Each structure stands twice: as structure tokens, then as C-alpha cells.
């Protein structure tokens, strides 16, 4: 996700920025969905501390 944010903020090529923006939107949705599923299943790990 960070790479796409960098591309969006530092590029003048509109096609490249649009592609990165679309990829970022998909990645954010996937992240949120995975996070909801993680919380729904009451998963715990050492990373939650």
C-alpha cells in the first residue's frame, strides 16, 4: 500500500496515478475485510499486545 501511496503523491503520469489509486482502493478494502474477519473470529496473537 505504501508503494501505491508514493506513486500517487510523486508522479505526474495520470494513467500511472489512476492505476495506483485503483490498486490502493482494492488493497484497502481487502485489508479492512481481513481485519473484520480477524476480529469476528476472536483471533489473538503476540502482535495484538
C-alpha positions as CSV (number, residue, x, y, z in Angstrom):
1,X,0.0,0.0,0.0
2,X,2.8,2.4,0.8
3,X,4.3,2.0,-2.7
4,X,0.9,3.0,-4.3
5,X,0.7,6.0,-2.0
6,X,4.2,7.0,-3.0
7,X,3.3,6.7,-6.7
8,X,0.2,8.7,-6.3
9,X,1.9,11.5,-4.4
10,X,5.0,11.8,-6.5
11,X,4.0,11.2,-10.1
12,X,2.7,13.4,-12.9
13,X,1.6,10.5,-15.2
14,X,-2.2,10.4,-14.9
15,X,-2.5,6.9,-16.1
16,X,0.0,5.6,-13.6
17,X,-1.6,7.6,-10.8
18,X,-5.1,6.2,-11.7
19,X,-3.8,2.6,-11.8
20,X,-2.1,3.1,-8.4
21,X,-5.2,4.7,-7.0
22,X,-7.4,1.7,-8.1
23,X,-4.9,-0.8,-6.7
24,X,-4.8,1.1,-3.4
25,X,-8.6,1.1,-3.1
26,X,-8.6,-2.7,-3.6
27,X,-5.9,-3.2,-1.1
28,X,-7.6,-1.0,1.5
29,X,-10.9,-2.9,1.1
30,X,-9.1,-6.2,1.4
31,X,-7.3,-5.1,4.5
32,X,-10.5,-3.9,6.1
33,X,-12.3,-7.1,5.3
34,X,-9.4,-9.2,6.6
35,X,-9.3,-7.1,9.8
36,X,-13.1,-7.6,10.3
37,X,-12.8,-11.3,9.8
38,X,-9.9,-11.5,12.2
39,X,-11.9,-9.7,14.9
40,X,-15.0,-11.7,14.2
41,X,-13.1,-15.0,14.8
42,X,-11.7,-13.6,18.0
43,X,-8.2,-14.4,16.9
44,X,-5.3,-13.4,19.1
45,X,-1.6,-13.4,18.6
46,X,1.5,-11.9,20.1
47,X,1.1,-9.0,17.7
48,X,-2.1,-7.8,19.5
49,X,-0.2,-6.9,22.7
